[in-house]
Amino acid sequence: MRHTYQTNVFGVFAVTKTLLPLLKKLKAGRIVNLSSSLGSLTVNSDPNSDANSKYLAYNSIRLG
């Protein structure tokens, strides 16, 4: 879970924080985040999906 969070949460935050001053200077500065099917709300809400049991870090928000 730590590796996944460092990459997918804290990594995104660090890159965004670093690049934000440069993006604010541009007329059309954008940040685009892409996700795999593991980030799909449809897949993760399906109780029959394999994603529900195999990828705890991706589903950790749903555990609370």
PQR file of N, CA, C, O and H, with PARSE charges and radii, in Angstrom:
ATOM      1  N   MET A   1       0.812  -1.185   0.000 -0.4000 1.5000
ATOM      2  CA  MET A   1       0.000   0.000   0.000 -0.0000 2.0000
ATOM      3  C   MET A   1       0.859   1.254   0.000  0.5500 1.7000
ATOM      4  O   MET A   1       0.534   2.236  -0.667 -0.5500 1.4000
ATOM      5  N   ARG A   2       1.950   1.219   0.745 -0.4000 1.5000
ATOM      6  CA  ARG A   2       2.803   2.406   0.830 -0.0000 2.0000
ATOM      7  C   ARG A   2       3.342   2.802  -0.546  0.5500 1.7000
ATOM      8  O   ARG A   2       3.326   3.979  -0.906 -0.5500 1.4000
ATOM      9  H   ARG A   2       2.214   0.421   1.286  0.4000 1.0000
ATOM     10  N   HIS A   3       3.819   1.821  -1.311 -0.4000 1.5000
ATOM     11  CA  HIS A   3       4.367   2.093  -2.648 -0.0000 2.0000
ATOM     12  C   HIS A   3       3.281   2.683  -3.565  0.5500 1.7000
ATOM     13  O   HIS A   3       3.525   3.653  -4.282 -0.5500 1.4000
ATOM     14  H   HIS A   3       3.832   0.864  -1.019  0.4000 1.0000
ATOM     15  N   THR A   4       2.108   2.097  -3.534 -0.4000 1.5000
ATOM     16  CA  THR A   4       1.012   2.585  -4.370 -0.0000 2.0000
ATOM     17  C   THR A   4       0.618   4.001  -3.988  0.5500 1.7000
ATOM     18  O   THR A   4       0.422   4.841  -4.866 -0.5500 1.4000
ATOM     19  H   THR A   4       1.910   1.309  -2.952  0.4000 1.0000
ATOM     20  N   TYR A   5       0.497   4.281  -2.696 -0.4000 1.5000
ATOM     21  CA  TYR A   5       0.133   5.629  -2.248 -0.0000 2.0000
ATOM     22  C   TYR A   5       1.225   6.642  -2.583  0.5500 1.7000
ATOM     23  O   TYR A   5       0.933   7.768  -2.985 -0.5500 1.4000
ATOM     24  H   TYR A   5       0.656   3.598  -1.983  0.4000 1.0000
ATOM     25  N   GLN A   6       2.497   6.233  -2.413 -0.4000 1.5000
ATOM     26  CA  GLN A   6       3.585   7.165  -2.726 -0.0000 2.0000
ATOM     27  C   GLN A   6       3.570   7.535  -4.204  0.5500 1.7000
ATOM     28  O   GLN A   6       3.861   8.675  -4.566 -0.5500 1.4000
ATOM     29  H   GLN A   6       2.734   5.318  -2.086  0.4000 1.0000
ATOM     30  N   THR A   7       3.237   6.589  -5.041 -0.4000 1.5000
ATOM     31  CA  THR A   7       3.186   6.855  -6.479 -0.0000 2.0000
ATOM     32  C   THR A   7       1.927   7.598  -6.877  0.5500 1.7000
ATOM     33  O   THR A   7       2.003   8.648  -7.515 -0.5500 1.4000
ATOM     34  H   THR A   7       3.000   5.663  -4.747  0.4000 1.0000
ATOM     35  N   ASN A   8       0.776   7.073  -6.512 -0.4000 1.5000
ATOM     36  CA  ASN A   8      -0.507   7.553  -7.030 -0.0000 2.0000
ATOM     37  C   ASN A   8      -1.125   8.709  -6.259  0.5500 1.7000
ATOM     38  O   ASN A   8      -2.020   9.376  -6.778 -0.5500 1.4000
ATOM     39  H   ASN A   8       0.715   6.221  -5.993  0.4000 1.0000
ATOM     40  N   VAL A   9      -0.679   8.961  -5.052 -0.4000 1.5000
ATOM     41  CA  VAL A   9      -1.229  10.067  -4.263 -0.0000 2.0000
ATOM     42  C   VAL A   9      -0.159  11.123  -4.022  0.5500 1.7000
ATOM     43  O   VAL A   9      -0.272  12.253  -4.497 -0.5500 1.4000
ATOM     44  H   VAL A   9       0.048   8.419  -4.631  0.4000 1.0000
ATOM     45  N   PHE A  10       0.866  10.755  -3.291 -0.4000 1.5000
ATOM     46  CA  PHE A  10       1.884  11.732  -2.917 -0.0000 2.0000
ATOM     47  C   PHE A  10       2.742  12.167  -4.099  0.5500 1.7000
ATOM     48  O   PHE A  10       3.187  13.313  -4.153 -0.5500 1.4000
ATOM     49  H   PHE A  10       0.959   9.837  -2.906  0.4000 1.0000
ATOM     50  N   GLY A  11       2.976  11.264  -5.043 -0.4000 1.5000
ATOM     51  CA  GLY A  11       3.726  11.618  -6.246 -0.0000 2.0000
ATOM     52  C   GLY A  11       2.988  12.638  -7.089  0.5500 1.7000
ATOM     53  O   GLY A  11       3.575  13.614  -7.558 -0.5500 1.4000
ATOM     54  H   GLY A  11       2.614  10.333  -4.999  0.4000 1.0000
ATOM     55  N   VAL A  12       1.694  12.408  -7.280 -0.4000 1.5000
ATOM     56  CA  VAL A  12       0.870  13.351  -8.043 -0.0000 2.0000
ATOM     57  C   VAL A  12       0.844  14.710  -7.352  0.5500 1.7000
ATOM     58  O   VAL A  12       0.952  15.745  -8.009 -0.5500 1.4000
ATOM     59  H   VAL A  12       1.217  11.615  -6.900  0.4000 1.0000
ATOM     60  N   PHE A  13       0.703  14.708  -6.042 -0.4000 1.5000
ATOM     61  CA  PHE A  13       0.688  15.958  -5.281 -0.0000 2.0000
ATOM     62  C   PHE A  13       2.012  16.706  -5.441  0.5500 1.7000
ATOM     63  O   PHE A  13       2.014  17.914  -5.680 -0.5500 1.4000
ATOM     64  H   PHE A  13       0.615  13.867  -5.508  0.4000 1.0000
ATOM     65  N   ALA A  14       3.135  16.001  -5.311 -0.4000 1.5000
ATOM     66  CA  ALA A  14       4.452  16.645  -5.396 -0.0000 2.0000
ATOM     67  C   ALA A  14       4.695  17.257  -6.776  0.5500 1.7000
ATOM     68  O   ALA A  14       5.187  18.380  -6.884 -0.5500 1.4000
ATOM     69  H   ALA A  14       3.134  15.020  -5.117  0.4000 1.0000
ATOM     70  N   VAL A  15       4.348  16.513  -7.825 -0.4000 1.5000
ATOM     71  CA  VAL A  15       4.542  17.030  -9.187 -0.0000 2.0000
ATOM     72  C   VAL A  15       3.638  18.240  -9.417  0.5500 1.7000
ATOM     73  O   VAL A  15       4.076  19.247  -9.974 -0.5500 1.4000
ATOM     74  H   VAL A  15       3.948  15.601  -7.736  0.4000 1.0000
ATOM     75  N   THR A  16       2.384  18.142  -8.992 -0.4000 1.5000
ATOM     76  CA  THR A  16       1.447  19.260  -9.154 -0.0000 2.0000
ATOM     77  C   THR A  16       1.937  20.495  -8.414  0.5500 1.7000
ATOM     78  O   THR A  16       1.929  21.596  -8.965 -0.5500 1.4000
ATOM     79  H   THR A  16       2.029  17.324  -8.541  0.4000 1.0000
ATOM     80  N   LYS A  17       2.360  20.319  -7.179 -0.4000 1.5000
ATOM     81  CA  LYS A  17       2.852  21.449  -6.378 -0.0000 2.0000
ATOM     82  C   LYS A  17       4.070  22.095  -7.025  0.5500 1.7000
ATOM     83  O   LYS A  17       4.199  23.319  -7.026 -0.5500 1.4000
ATOM     84  H   LYS A  17       2.367  19.425  -6.732  0.4000 1.0000
ATOM     85  N   THR A  18       4.954  21.285  -7.569 -0.4000 1.5000
ATOM     86  CA  THR A  18       6.166  21.792  -8.209 -0.0000 2.0000
ATOM     87  C   THR A  18       5.863  22.556  -9.499  0.5500 1.7000
ATOM     88  O   THR A  18       6.455  23.603  -9.758 -0.5500 1.4000
ATOM     89  H   THR A  18       4.850  20.290  -7.568  0.4000 1.0000
ATOM     90  N   LEU A  19       4.946  22.031 -10.300 -0.4000 1.5000
ATOM     91  CA  LEU A  19       4.669  22.625 -11.605 -0.0000 2.0000
ATOM     92  C   LEU A  19       3.606  23.723 -11.583  0.5500 1.7000
ATOM     93  O   LEU A  19       3.471  24.463 -12.558 -0.5500 1.4000
ATOM     94  H   LEU A  19       4.466  21.180 -10.090  0.4000 1.0000
ATOM     95  N   LEU A  20       2.863  23.841 -10.509 -0.4000 1.5000
ATOM     96  CA  LEU A  20       1.766  24.806 -10.454 -0.0000 2.0000
ATOM     97  C   LEU A  20       2.192  26.243 -10.752  0.5500 1.7000
ATOM     98  O   LEU A  20       1.486  26.919 -11.501 -0.5500 1.4000
ATOM     99  H   LEU A  20       2.972  23.240  -9.717  0.4000 1.0000
ATOM    100  N   PRO A  21       3.297  26.748 -10.218 -0.5600 1.5000
ATOM    101  CA  PRO A  21       3.706  28.118 -10.548  0.2800 2.0000
ATOM    102  C   PRO A  21       3.932  28.321 -12.057  0.5500 1.7000
ATOM    103  O   PRO A  21       3.597  29.372 -12.603 -0.5500 1.4000
ATOM    104  N   LEU A  22       4.495  27.317 -12.714 -0.4000 1.5000
ATOM    105  CA  LEU A  22       4.706  27.421 -14.166 -0.0000 2.0000
ATOM    106  C   LEU A  22       3.379  27.353 -14.920  0.5500 1.7000
ATOM    107  O   LEU A  22       3.172  28.087 -15.886 -0.5500 1.4000
ATOM    108  H   LEU A  22       4.766  26.463 -12.271  0.4000 1.0000
ATOM    109  N   LEU A  23       2.499  26.490 -14.486 -0.4000 1.5000
ATOM    110  CA  LEU A  23       1.199  26.348 -15.148 -0.0000 2.0000
ATOM    111  C   LEU A  23       0.352  27.611 -15.023  0.5500 1.7000
ATOM    112  O   LEU A  23      -0.397  27.952 -15.938 -0.5500 1.4000
ATOM    113  H   LEU A  23       2.666  25.894 -13.701  0.4000 1.0000
ATOM    114  N   LYS A  24       0.470  28.301 -13.897 -0.4000 1.5000
ATOM    115  CA  LYS A  24      -0.299  29.536 -13.689 -0.0000 2.0000
ATOM    116  C   LYS A  24       0.137  30.642 -14.653  0.5500 1.7000
ATOM    117  O   LYS A  24      -0.634  31.560 -14.931 -0.5500 1.4000
ATOM    118  H   LYS A  24       1.078  28.025 -13.154  0.4000 1.0000
ATOM    119  N   LYS A  25       1.355  30.559 -15.159 -0.4000 1.5000
ATOM    120  CA  LYS A  25       1.861  31.563 -16.097 -0.0000 2.0000
ATOM    121  C   LYS A  25       1.352  31.334 -17.517  0.5500 1.7000
ATOM    122  O   LYS A  25       1.431  32.231 -18.356 -0.5500 1.4000
ATOM    123  H   LYS A  25       1.982  29.813 -14.933  0.4000 1.0000
ATOM    124  N   LEU A  26       0.837  30.159 -17.784 -0.4000 1.5000
ATOM    125  CA  LEU A  26       0.364  29.821 -19.129 -0.0000 2.0000
ATOM    126  C   LEU A  26      -1.122  30.143 -19.284  0.5500 1.7000
ATOM    127  O   LEU A  26      -1.884  30.066 -18.320 -0.5500 1.4000
ATOM    128  H   LEU A  26       0.773  29.431 -17.102  0.4000 1.0000
ATOM    129  N   LYS A  27      -1.520  30.497 -20.483 -0.4000 1.5000
ATOM    130  CA  LYS A  27      -2.932  30.765 -20.736 -0.0000 2.0000
ATOM    131  C   LYS A  27      -3.767  29.489 -20.674  0.5500 1.7000
ATOM    132  O   LYS A  27      -4.919  29.511 -20.240 -0.5500 1.4000
ATOM    133  H   LYS A  27      -0.901  30.559 -21.265  0.4000 1.0000
ATOM    134  N   ALA A  28      -3.189  28.400 -21.104 -0.4000 1.5000
ATOM    135  CA  ALA A  28      -3.944  27.151 -21.161 -0.0000 2.0000
ATOM    136  C   ALA A  28      -3.221  26.016 -20.438  0.5500 1.7000
ATOM    137  O   ALA A  28      -3.235  24.876 -20.902 -0.5500 1.4000
ATOM    138  H   ALA A  28      -2.253  28.382 -21.457  0.4000 1.0000
ATOM    139  N   GLY A  29      -2.596  26.320 -19.316 -0.4000 1.5000
ATOM    140  CA  GLY A  29      -1.898  25.289 -18.550 -0.0000 2.0000
ATOM    141  C   GLY A  29      -2.881  24.266 -18.004  0.5500 1.7000
ATOM    142  O   GLY A  29      -3.926  24.633 -17.466 -0.5500 1.4000
ATOM    143  H   GLY A  29      -2.584  27.246 -18.939  0.4000 1.0000
ATOM    144  N   ARG A  30      -2.562  23.012 -18.134 -0.4000 1.5000
ATOM    145  CA  ARG A  30      -3.452  21.940 -17.701 -0.0000 2.0000
ATOM    146  C   ARG A  30      -2.667  20.822 -17.033  0.5500 1.7000
ATOM    147  O   ARG A  30      -1.510  20.564 -17.366 -0.5500 1.4000
ATOM    148  H   ARG A  30      -1.713  22.714 -18.571  0.4000 1.0000
ATOM    149  N   ILE A  31      -3.309  20.176 -16.100 -0.4000 1.5000
ATOM    150  CA  ILE A  31      -2.811  18.935 -15.519 -0.0000 2.0000
ATOM    151  C   ILE A  31      -3.833  17.874 -15.885  0.5500 1.7000
ATOM    152  O   ILE A  31      -5.024  18.027 -15.612 -0.5500 1.4000
ATOM    153  H   ILE A  31      -4.248  20.385 -15.830  0.4000 1.0000
ATOM    154  N   VAL A  32      -3.366  16.802 -16.500 -0.4000 1.5000
ATOM    155  CA  VAL A  32      -4.259  15.720 -16.910 -0.0000 2.0000
ATOM    156  C   VAL A  32      -3.815  14.461 -16.185  0.5500 1.7000
ATOM    157  O   VAL A  32      -2.673  14.024 -16.330 -0.5500 1.4000
ATOM    158  H   VAL A  32      -2.398  16.678 -16.721  0.4000 1.0000
ATOM    159  N   ASN A  33      -4.708  13.886 -15.412 -0.4000 1.5000
ATOM    160  CA  ASN A  33      -4.427  12.634 -14.714 -0.0000 2.0000
ATOM    161  C   ASN A  33      -5.166  11.502 -15.414  0.5500 1.7000
ATOM    162  O   ASN A  33      -6.345  11.624 -15.749 -0.5500 1.4000
ATOM    163  H   ASN A  33      -5.635  14.241 -15.294  0.4000 1.0000
ATOM    164  N   LEU A  34      -4.468  10.418 -15.626 -0.4000 1.5000
ATOM    165  CA  LEU A  34      -5.058   9.234 -16.246 -0.0000 2.0000
ATOM    166  C   LEU A  34      -5.094   8.114 -15.225  0.5500 1.7000
ATOM    167  O   LEU A  34      -4.263   8.052 -14.319 -0.5500 1.4000
ATOM    168  H   LEU A  34      -3.511  10.319 -15.354  0.4000 1.0000
ATOM    169  N   SER A  35      -6.046   7.250 -15.380 -0.4000 1.5000
ATOM    170  CA  SER A  35      -6.172   6.119 -14.473 -0.0000 2.0000
ATOM    171  C   SER A  35      -6.304   4.829 -15.265  0.5500 1.7000
ATOM    172  O   SER A  35      -6.723   4.831 -16.423 -0.5500 1.4000
ATOM    173  H   SER A  35      -6.721   7.300 -16.116  0.4000 1.0000
ATOM    174  N   SER A  36      -5.947   3.755 -14.635 -0.4000 1.5000
ATOM    175  CA  SER A  36      -6.164   2.442 -15.237 -0.0000 2.0000
ATOM    176  C   SER A  36      -7.567   1.974 -14.872  0.5500 1.7000
ATOM    177  O   SER A  36      -8.307   2.683 -14.190 -0.5500 1.4000
ATOM    178  H   SER A  36      -5.607   3.754 -13.695  0.4000 1.0000
ATOM    179  N   SER A  37      -7.921   0.805 -15.318 -0.4000 1.5000
ATOM    180  CA  SER A  37      -9.243   0.267 -14.961 -0.0000 2.0000
ATOM    181  C   SER A  37      -9.344   0.003 -13.466  0.5500 1.7000
ATOM    182  O   SER A  37     -10.447  -0.117 -12.933 -0.5500 1.4000
ATOM    183  H   SER A  37      -7.320   0.229 -15.873  0.4000 1.0000
ATOM    184  N   LEU A  38      -8.212  -0.090 -12.787 -0.4000 1.5000
ATOM    185  CA  LEU A  38      -8.242  -0.286 -11.334 -0.0000 2.0000
ATOM    186  C   LEU A  38      -8.833   0.921 -10.607  0.5500 1.7000
ATOM    187  O   LEU A  38      -9.291   0.802  -9.471 -0.5500 1.4000
ATOM    188  H   LEU A  38      -7.316   0.007 -13.220  0.4000 1.0000
ATOM    189  N   GLY A  39      -8.823   2.069 -11.256 -0.4000 1.5000
ATOM    190  CA  GLY A  39      -9.426   3.257 -10.678 -0.0000 2.0000
ATOM    191  C   GLY A  39     -10.878   3.438 -11.069  0.5500 1.7000
ATOM    192  O   GLY A  39     -11.493   4.442 -10.712 -0.5500 1.4000
ATOM    193  H   GLY A  39      -8.451   2.165 -12.179  0.4000 1.0000
ATOM    194  N   SER A  40     -11.436   2.482 -11.797 -0.4000 1.5000
ATOM    195  CA  SER A  40     -12.814   2.575 -12.274 -0.0000 2.0000
ATOM    196  C   SER A  40     -13.812   2.382 -11.148  0.5500 1.7000
ATOM    197  O   SER A  40     -13.773   1.372 -10.445 -0.5500 1.4000
ATOM    198  H   SER A  40     -10.936   1.666 -12.087  0.4000 1.0000
ATOM    199  N   LEU A  41     -14.701   3.342 -10.975 -0.4000 1.5000
ATOM    200  CA  LEU A  41     -15.753   3.202  -9.972 -0.0000 2.0000
ATOM    201  C   LEU A  41     -16.706   2.065 -10.338  0.5500 1.7000
ATOM    202  O   LEU A  41     -17.226   1.380  -9.457 -0.5500 1.4000
ATOM    203  H   LEU A  41     -14.732   4.162 -11.546  0.4000 1.0000
ATOM    204  N   THR A  42     -16.933   1.867 -11.628 -0.4000 1.5000
ATOM    205  CA  THR A  42     -17.819   0.786 -12.077 -0.0000 2.0000
ATOM    206  C   THR A  42     -17.225  -0.572 -11.720  0.5500 1.7000
ATOM    207  O   THR A  42     -17.911  -1.429 -11.163 -0.5500 1.4000
ATOM    208  H   THR A  42     -16.511   2.423 -12.343  0.4000 1.0000
ATOM    209  N   VAL A  43     -15.945  -0.764 -12.044 -0.4000 1.5000
ATOM    210  CA  VAL A  43     -15.286  -2.042 -11.748 -0.0000 2.0000
ATOM    211  C   VAL A  43     -15.233  -2.280 -10.246  0.5500 1.7000
ATOM    212  O   VAL A  43     -15.515  -3.385  -9.781 -0.5500 1.4000
ATOM    213  H   VAL A  43     -15.388  -0.067 -12.496  0.4000 1.0000
ATOM    214  N   ASN A  44     -14.877  -1.258  -9.491 -0.4000 1.5000
ATOM    215  CA  ASN A  44     -14.707  -1.425  -8.050 -0.0000 2.0000
ATOM    216  C   ASN A  44     -16.013  -1.504  -7.283  0.5500 1.7000
ATOM    217  O   ASN A  44     -16.014  -1.928  -6.128 -0.5500 1.4000
ATOM    218  H   ASN A  44     -14.648  -0.361  -9.869  0.4000 1.0000
ATOM    219  N   SER A  45     -17.121  -1.112  -7.887 -0.4000 1.5000
ATOM    220  CA  SER A  45     -18.405  -1.239  -7.199 -0.0000 2.0000
ATOM    221  C   SER A  45     -19.097  -2.556  -7.519  0.5500 1.7000
ATOM    222  O   SER A  45     -20.145  -2.864  -6.950 -0.5500 1.4000
ATOM    223  H   SER A  45     -17.120  -0.768  -8.826  0.4000 1.0000
ATOM    224  N   ASP A  46     -18.512  -3.338  -8.433 -0.4000 1.5000
ATOM    225  CA  ASP A  46     -19.062  -4.641  -8.800 -0.0000 2.0000
ATOM    226  C   ASP A  46     -18.574  -5.696  -7.807  0.5500 1.7000
ATOM    227  O   ASP A  46     -17.381  -5.998  -7.779 -0.5500 1.4000
ATOM    228  H   ASP A  46     -17.661  -3.088  -8.895  0.4000 1.0000
ATOM    229  N   PRO A  47     -19.466  -6.264  -6.993 -0.5600 1.5000
ATOM    230  CA  PRO A  47     -19.025  -7.246  -5.993  0.2800 2.0000
ATOM    231  C   PRO A  47     -18.418  -8.503  -6.602  0.5500 1.7000
ATOM    232  O   PRO A  47     -17.734  -9.254  -5.906 -0.5500 1.4000
ATOM    233  N   ASN A  48     -18.656  -8.745  -7.884 -0.4000 1.5000
ATOM    234  CA  ASN A  48     -18.098  -9.923  -8.549 -0.0000 2.0000
ATOM    235  C   ASN A  48     -16.763  -9.653  -9.236  0.5500 1.7000
ATOM    236  O   ASN A  48     -16.184 -10.556  -9.840 -0.5500 1.4000
ATOM    237  H   ASN A  48     -19.211  -8.135  -8.450  0.4000 1.0000
ATOM    238  N   SER A  49     -16.276  -8.432  -9.149 -0.4000 1.5000
ATOM    239  CA  SER A  49     -15.029  -8.062  -9.809 -0.0000 2.0000
ATOM    240  C   SER A  49     -13.825  -8.581  -9.027  0.5500 1.7000
ATOM    241  O   SER A  49     -13.811  -8.534  -7.797 -0.5500 1.4000
ATOM    242  H   SER A  49     -16.747  -7.698  -8.658  0.4000 1.0000
ATOM    243  N   ASP A  50     -12.819  -9.073  -9.742 -0.4000 1.5000
ATOM    244  CA  ASP A  50     -11.574  -9.512  -9.100 -0.0000 2.0000
ATOM    245  C   ASP A  50     -10.846  -8.346  -8.450  0.5500 1.7000
ATOM    246  O   ASP A  50     -10.080  -8.551  -7.509 -0.5500 1.4000
ATOM    247  H   ASP A  50     -12.830  -9.111 -10.741  0.4000 1.0000
ATOM    248  N   ALA A  51     -11.065  -7.142  -8.927 -0.4000 1.5000
ATOM    249  CA  ALA A  51     -10.361  -5.971  -8.408 -0.0000 2.0000
ATOM    250  C   ALA A  51     -10.681  -5.745  -6.939  0.5500 1.7000
ATOM    251  O   ALA A  51      -9.871  -5.158  -6.221 -0.5500 1.4000
ATOM    252  H   ALA A  51     -11.688  -6.975  -9.692  0.4000 1.0000
ATOM    253  N   ASN A  52     -11.827  -6.192  -6.479 -0.4000 1.5000
ATOM    254  CA  ASN A  52     -12.221  -5.967  -5.091 -0.0000 2.0000
ATOM    255  C   ASN A  52     -11.336  -6.696  -4.092  0.5500 1.7000
ATOM    256  O   ASN A  52     -11.189  -6.237  -2.960 -0.5500 1.4000
ATOM    257  H   ASN A  52     -12.484  -6.670  -7.062  0.4000 1.0000
ATOM    258  N   SER A  53     -10.756  -7.800  -4.474 -0.4000 1.5000
ATOM    259  CA  SER A  53      -9.964  -8.568  -3.522 -0.0000 2.0000
ATOM    260  C   SER A  53      -8.467  -8.535  -3.773  0.5500 1.7000
ATOM    261  O   SER A  53      -7.692  -8.805  -2.855 -0.5500 1.4000
ATOM    262  H   SER A  53     -10.876  -8.173  -5.394  0.4000 1.0000
ATOM    263  N   LYS A  54      -8.033  -8.211  -4.993 -0.4000 1.5000
ATOM    264  CA  LYS A  54      -6.621  -8.318  -5.334 -0.0000 2.0000
ATOM    265  C   LYS A  54      -5.809  -7.048  -5.084  0.5500 1.7000
ATOM    266  O   LYS A  54      -4.597  -7.126  -4.885 -0.5500 1.4000
ATOM    267  H   LYS A  54      -8.663  -7.992  -5.738  0.4000 1.0000
ATOM    268  N   TYR A  55      -6.445  -5.901  -5.090 -0.4000 1.5000
ATOM    269  CA  TYR A  55      -5.688  -4.655  -5.084 -0.0000 2.0000
ATOM    270  C   TYR A  55      -6.108  -3.764  -3.921  0.5500 1.7000
ATOM    271  O   TYR A  55      -6.776  -2.747  -4.110 -0.5500 1.4000
ATOM    272  H   TYR A  55      -7.430  -5.838  -5.251  0.4000 1.0000
ATOM    273  N   LEU A  56      -5.712  -4.154  -2.736 -0.4000 1.5000
ATOM    274  CA  LEU A  56      -6.125  -3.462  -1.516 -0.0000 2.0000
ATOM    275  C   LEU A  56      -5.815  -1.974  -1.549  0.5500 1.7000
ATOM    276  O   LEU A  56      -6.645  -1.169  -1.126 -0.5500 1.4000
ATOM    277  H   LEU A  56      -5.169  -4.980  -2.583  0.4000 1.0000
ATOM    278  N   ALA A  57      -4.646  -1.587  -2.039 -0.4000 1.5000
ATOM    279  CA  ALA A  57      -4.273  -0.164  -2.034 -0.0000 2.0000
ATOM    280  C   ALA A  57      -5.220   0.663  -2.887  0.5500 1.7000
ATOM    281  O   ALA A  57      -5.541   1.795  -2.528 -0.5500 1.4000
ATOM    282  H   ALA A  57      -3.971  -2.240  -2.383  0.4000 1.0000
ATOM    283  N   TYR A  58      -5.669   0.123  -3.999 -0.4000 1.5000
ATOM    284  CA  TYR A  58      -6.586   0.866  -4.866 -0.0000 2.0000
ATOM    285  C   TYR A  58      -7.981   0.943  -4.261  0.5500 1.7000
ATOM    286  O   TYR A  58      -8.738   1.867  -4.559 -0.5500 1.4000
ATOM    287  H   TYR A  58      -5.408  -0.798  -4.291  0.4000 1.0000
ATOM    288  N   ASN A  59      -8.320  -0.011  -3.424 -0.4000 1.5000
ATOM    289  CA  ASN A  59      -9.655  -0.053  -2.840 -0.0000 2.0000
ATOM    290  C   ASN A  59      -9.692   0.446  -1.406  0.5500 1.7000
ATOM    291  O   ASN A  59     -10.742   0.376  -0.768 -0.5500 1.4000
ATOM    292  H   ASN A  59      -7.705  -0.762  -3.181  0.4000 1.0000
ATOM    293  N   SER A  60      -8.597   0.939  -0.884 -0.4000 1.5000
ATOM    294  CA  SER A  60      -8.529   1.280   0.540 -0.0000 2.0000
ATOM    295  C   SER A  60      -9.518   2.364   0.947  0.5500 1.7000
ATOM    296  O   SER A  60      -9.951   2.386   2.099 -0.5500 1.4000
ATOM    297  H   SER A  60      -7.743   0.996  -1.402  0.4000 1.0000
ATOM    298  N   ILE A  61      -9.884   3.251   0.050 -0.4000 1.5000
ATOM    299  CA  ILE A  61     -10.864   4.291   0.363 -0.0000 2.0000
ATOM    300  C   ILE A  61     -12.214   3.661   0.647  0.5500 1.7000
ATOM    301  O   ILE A  61     -12.964   4.154   1.490 -0.5500 1.4000
ATOM    302  H   ILE A  61      -9.532   3.232  -0.886  0.4000 1.0000
ATOM    303  N   ARG A  62     -12.530   2.590  -0.036 -0.4000 1.5000
ATOM    304  CA  ARG A  62     -13.817   1.931   0.131 -0.0000 2.0000
ATOM    305  C   ARG A  62     -13.900   1.146   1.433  0.5500 1.7000
ATOM    306  O   ARG A  62     -14.997   0.777   1.851 -0.5500 1.4000
ATOM    307  H   ARG A  62     -11.921   2.189  -0.721  0.4000 1.0000
ATOM    308  N   LEU A  63     -12.773   0.881   2.085 -0.4000 1.5000
ATOM    309  CA  LEU A  63     -12.792   0.073   3.308 -0.0000 2.0000
ATOM    310  C   LEU A  63     -13.321   0.849   4.508  0.5500 1.7000
ATOM    311  O   LEU A  63     -13.778   0.247   5.479 -0.5500 1.4000
ATOM    312  H   LEU A  63     -11.881   1.181   1.745  0.4000 1.0000
ATOM    313  N   GLY A  64     -13.264   2.180   4.451 -0.4000 1.5000
ATOM    314  CA  GLY A  64     -13.630   2.998   5.602 -0.0000 2.0000
ATOM    315  C   GLY A  64     -15.091   3.169   5.826  0.5500 1.7000
ATOM    316  O   GLY A  64     -15.496   3.843   6.773 -0.5500 1.4000
ATOM    317  H   GLY A  64     -12.893   2.669   3.661  0.4000 1.0000
TER
END
